[in-house]
Amino acid sequence: MSAVVHLSGPQRRGPDLRELVAKAAFGDQDAFARLYDAVAGPVLGLVRQVLRDPAQSEEVAQEVMLEVWRTASRYQPERGEVMPWLLTIAHRRAVDRVRAVQAAADRDQRAAAQTHTPVFDEVAEQVEGRIEREQVRRCLRTLTELQRESVVLAYYRGFSYREVAGMLGTPLGTVKTRMRDGLIRLRDCLGVG
């Protein structure tokens, strides 16, 4: 018969996690302290993998351990081992934290977008207005006299087509045709499309 030789020394078994959870379920603080010492490292490691923020990871790991203390009586040994049960709780808590942080960031971003008032650059507005007015004047100069008079009376002075025809002593159909042709030329000249 051959003997088993352990190069690293005798094998030490960790505490019986099922037994510690069962005792913690009855309020045994010493059992919970030993359970905590045995599982806090893996719980924190898993949470840190999900959150990547050390401070939040420690906070969530503490919340997990507090939940384990409060709900130890819900552990059902027939459904699985203690460590997977604990790591499932830890993973769920970590994912919940990620979602909560993302929801808060989205909420803050929406609130900031609603309260954000764009910076008003008065000089830029004035320059842009002048450029547009000059462009319209330049394009108006390309129209025939009747087109220009008709457009100016109707669109800048507010007269109806019938009133423009009366003021110019021109038939209504002619004024409408000249205005339509003039507006098309203005549109093309201004590059509006």
Secondary structure, DSSP 8 states (H G I E B T S, - for coil): ------TT-S------HHHHHHHHHTT-HHHHHHHHHHHHHHHHHHHHHHH--HHHHHHHHHHHHHHHHHHGGG--GGG--HHHHHHHHHHHHHHHHHHHHHHHHHHHHHHHHHH------HHHHHHHHHHHHHHHHHHHTTS-HHHHHHHIIIIIS---HHHHHHHHT--HHHHHHHHHHHHHHHHHHHT--
